Amino acid sequence: REFGVAVPATWNGGVVLFANGYSTPGTPVGMPPDPIAGDHSGGFLTAAYRDGFAVGESAYDKWGIGVKSAVANTMRLRGWFGKVGAKRFYISGGSMGGNITLALIEKYPDAFSGAMAACGVTAGWEEEIAHLVDLRAAYNYFTRGTDYALPGDPDTTRNGVSPIPPAGLGFARPLWLYWQMRRMAAPIAALFKAARADPHGREAKMVARIASVADADADPASFAFPILTAMLGMDDMRESFGGLVYGNRDKHYASPLLDAAETEALNRDIQRNDADPAAVAFARQWYRPTGRFHTPLVGVHNPHDGLVFADQATMLRKRVIAAGNQARLFQLWAPSQQKDIPTTGLTGWAHCGFTPRQAGMLWTTLNRWVETGQRPADGRY
């Protein structure tokens, strides 16, 4: 696979690699040849480069879920740097790249001196996909028969719409994908606008009930980003894992906003499906972190994230504690950010809402920890 590297004129022999996040099916899987000019890390790589470290990242073999091949490609890039004289390696990643980072430091315990995972799927894909499916299923249930229902196929085990244009329209792929995203976002945006216009009306109750049942923020981005990801990416997820990773057959959905009859109707009529054992096993192998790693890891998350829910960070911490490995994990919570949601006229919680200044601070924190051997003090930030 192709990769991009940048080596400073006064290279100190160290290398910082970055693992990219999830790419929506239908979008390019390439990468900029200069990882500094097109810094996917939000400033983490730039900060390391200024300190004399070479930086690099590898393209993946496919769009969508690609943890297994991403791990292999990243290790190939590490091997290439080793052949040209690199002495010390760091690994970092955001979103899906955070999951790749955990896979690398747990599967290759001696490969990296330090690691950073930002807004990452650091608990695993079963948990993340469960959020996507539950939210889409709850949205379908509470908006059925209304103008706010989603377009396309309502089956939560499949794509709602196709991210790939019909044959002969390949040249229009970016416009096709934009149009599909706009189609899906429109009813969600309309629901939130109506809810805000009448905070005590029917739409506001719909939003509150969907959020409560799916354990999500009652926020337009926290609805739109996961639902669009599921509607455009579920076929790829099923293909990548070899089946359905999450099943809700025995799950009891509940909310303090529902009475007994409403709760019974919800659990009777919400879409149900079964997980495929082989798919679950593959997802755990690629990758469900155990918390048993030897590499110093700095983790950062926003309390409100529009796509990767914050419980990914809290679940990782619980596993680290259960493994007695607290000395190798330092977690930070960065203030959540509101950003514009394209095509909707609304704002919502950003996914990976970090500033370049915060990214630079993460690099400094990790590098100092590795160089001094002294873990940062909890509560310092």
Summary of the structure (lengths in Angstrom):
residues: 381
radius of gyration: 21.2
end to end distance: 38.6
largest distance: 69.5
contacts: 1346
relative contact order: 0.15
helix: 44%
strand: 12%
